Amino acid sequence: MAHQLLKGKKGIIFGALDERSIAWKTAIRAVEEGAEIVLTNAPIALRMGKINELAKLCNDAPVIPADATSVADLENLLQKSMEHFGGKMDFILHSIGMSPNVRKAIPYTDTNYDNFLKTLDISALSLHKVLQSSMKLDALNEWSSVVALTYIAAQRTFPGYNDMAEAKALMESIARSFGYHYGFAKKVRVNTISQSPTITTAGSGVSGFDAFFTYADKMSPLGNATAEQCADYCLTLFSDYTKMVTMQNLFHDGGFSNTGVSQSIIEEMEKAAQANG
Ligand SMILES: NC(=O)c1ccc[n+]([C@@H]2O[C@H](COP(=O)([O-])OP(=O)(O)OC[C@H]3O[C@@H](n4cnc5c(N)ncnc54)[C@H](O)[C@@H]3O)[C@@H](O)[C@H]2O)c1
């Protein structure tokens, strides 16, 4: 149900690859809530993905390519978006993650450092580049909101998450540090949402994904948060109802992060112990 929560707001949504993407759901919900958006993704993702379908569903939103590791691309995106909107913007969703080490199933303890640096550049520094370019071009109105998506492997070890754990830890730190500077300079807020495992292209690329999806679901009092629910949470952070929230890492995980063990997991362990005699 729409409430016109974002009426009059304009923003950029990074990272909608296909209809499973968290960014895809957020784009649709943002438009339903009255926002005007620009869609963007890496040029290769634009060729392979279905973003033009999404653009149609979003009142013919412009699609502007940008590799989020390229400052030139990001500046072009911000400038073209401001031309399109006829002024500054109010929100940005950074929904970007990629690790060549994960993609090539290279173990963490045998990492390829060129890949590792690419992981950090694409998945973490890109947030700094988006923020720095926005600040330089003065692309965001006061009280704008920038949200980036992260995962709890930044704080606790999930072995299959590989070097994405370091990328997310760095990205969360960038959100805090830049949030400080952007807050004092322009009253812009910067937060990360730490989302439950979600079945998407990036999510299911992580080794053992199905097992830890089920594990997290059984551990979380509310179950895993879906991509749609994550989209709704993003909208609240873009809205004026969360104006004083900044520099936070906000868990959106059905309670997983504060649960030690659940009764359901204990019962499974007991069953396994009995089966093993
Ligand atoms: N799926 C999960 O389980 C999960 C859980 C927590 C957090 N997240 C985070 O949510 C965000 C969105 O991922 P998703 O699960 O919707 O998967 P997704 O694969 O649909 O989205 C990832 C996006 O990153 C884009 N991308 C990769 N390299 C890029 C580059 N150089 N420049 C610009 N864009 C680039 C891809 O094209 C893709 O659209 C990511 O940051 C991911 O780490 C996902």
Ligand as a Chemical Component Dictionary entry (heavy atoms), coordinates in Angstrom:
data_LIG
# 
_chem_comp.id                   LIG 
_chem_comp.type                 NON-POLYMER 
_chem_comp.pdbx_formal_charge   0 
_chem_comp.three_letter_code    LIG 
# 
loop_
_chem_comp_atom.comp_id 
_chem_comp_atom.atom_id 
_chem_comp_atom.alt_atom_id 
_chem_comp_atom.type_symbol 
_chem_comp_atom.charge 
_chem_comp_atom.model_Cartn_x 
_chem_comp_atom.model_Cartn_y 
_chem_comp_atom.model_Cartn_z 
_chem_comp_atom.pdbx_ordinal 
LIG N1  N1  N 0  21.597 -11.050 -1.433  1  
LIG C1  C1  C 0  22.023 -11.088 -0.188  2  
LIG O1  O1  O 0  22.009 -12.147 0.490   3  
LIG C2  C2  C 0  22.517 -9.828  0.459   4  
LIG C3  C3  C 0  22.558 -9.741  1.867   5  
LIG C4  C4  C 0  23.055 -8.570  2.448   6  
LIG C5  C5  C 0  23.501 -7.521  1.640   7  
LIG N2  N2  N 1  23.441 -7.643  0.272   8  
LIG C6  C6  C 0  23.948 -6.540  -0.557  9  
LIG O2  O2  O 0  22.887 -5.995  -1.297  10 
LIG C7  C7  C 0  23.431 -5.318  -2.422  11 
LIG C8  C8  C 0  22.638 -5.702  -3.664  12 
LIG O3  O3  O 0  22.839 -7.041  -4.001  13 
LIG P1  P1  P 0  21.668 -8.005  -4.458  14 
LIG O4  O4  O 0  21.618 -9.109  -3.463  15 
LIG O5  O5  O -1 20.441 -7.262  -4.798  16 
LIG O6  O6  O 0  22.311 -8.696  -5.780  17 
LIG P2  P2  P 0  22.396 -8.232  -7.311  18 
LIG O7  O7  O 0  23.389 -9.156  -7.924  19 
LIG O8  O8  O 0  21.056 -8.176  -7.892  20 
LIG O9  O9  O 0  23.003 -6.752  -7.235  21 
LIG C9  C9  C 0  24.384 -6.449  -7.197  22 
LIG C10 C10 C 0  24.584 -5.325  -8.198  23 
LIG O10 O10 O 0  25.926 -4.800  -8.164  24 
LIG C11 C11 C 0  26.167 -4.328  -9.484  25 
LIG N3  N3  N 0  27.574 -4.067  -9.737  26 
LIG C12 C12 C 0  28.604 -4.965  -9.710  27 
LIG N4  N4  N 0  29.745 -4.361  -10.089 28 
LIG C13 C13 C 0  29.435 -3.048  -10.328 29 
LIG C14 C14 C 0  30.181 -1.924  -10.754 30 
LIG N5  N5  N 0  31.503 -1.997  -10.983 31 
LIG N6  N6  N 0  29.540 -0.735  -10.911 32 
LIG C15 C15 C 0  28.208 -0.629  -10.695 33 
LIG N7  N7  N 0  27.441 -1.674  -10.289 34 
LIG C16 C16 C 0  28.048 -2.861  -10.115 35 
LIG C17 C17 C 0  25.646 -5.488  -10.325 36 
LIG O11 O11 O 0  25.538 -5.165  -11.700 37 
LIG C18 C18 C 0  24.328 -5.766  -9.656  38 
LIG O12 O12 O 0  23.285 -5.010  -10.230 39 
LIG C19 C19 C 0  24.924 -5.697  -2.483  40 
LIG O13 O13 O 0  25.686 -4.675  -1.860  41 
LIG C20 C20 C 0  24.944 -6.945  -1.630  42 
LIG O14 O14 O 0  26.233 -7.210  -1.114  43 
LIG C21 C21 C 0  22.939 -8.760  -0.328  44 
# 
loop_
_chem_comp_bond.comp_id 
_chem_comp_bond.atom_id_1 
_chem_comp_bond.atom_id_2 
_chem_comp_bond.value_order 
_chem_comp_bond.pdbx_ordinal 
LIG N1  C1  SING 1  
LIG C1  O1  DOUB 2  
LIG C1  C2  SING 3  
LIG C2  C3  SING 4  
LIG C2  C21 DOUB 5  
LIG C3  C4  DOUB 6  
LIG C4  C5  SING 7  
LIG C5  N2  DOUB 8  
LIG N2  C6  SING 9  
LIG N2  C21 SING 10 
LIG C6  O2  SING 11 
LIG C6  C20 SING 12 
LIG O2  C7  SING 13 
LIG C7  C8  SING 14 
LIG C7  C19 SING 15 
LIG C8  O3  SING 16 
LIG O3  P1  SING 17 
LIG P1  O4  DOUB 18 
LIG P1  O5  SING 19 
LIG P1  O6  SING 20 
LIG O6  P2  SING 21 
LIG P2  O7  DOUB 22 
LIG P2  O8  SING 23 
LIG P2  O9  SING 24 
LIG O9  C9  SING 25 
LIG C9  C10 SING 26 
LIG C10 O10 SING 27 
LIG C10 C18 SING 28 
LIG O10 C11 SING 29 
LIG C11 N3  SING 30 
LIG C11 C17 SING 31 
LIG N3  C12 SING 32 
LIG N3  C16 SING 33 
LIG C12 N4  DOUB 34 
LIG N4  C13 SING 35 
LIG C13 C14 SING 36 
LIG C13 C16 DOUB 37 
LIG C14 N5  SING 38 
LIG C14 N6  DOUB 39 
LIG N6  C15 SING 40 
LIG C15 N7  DOUB 41 
LIG N7  C16 SING 42 
LIG C17 O11 SING 43 
LIG C17 C18 SING 44 
LIG C18 O12 SING 45 
LIG C19 O13 SING 46 
LIG C19 C20 SING 47 
LIG C20 O14 SING 48 
# 
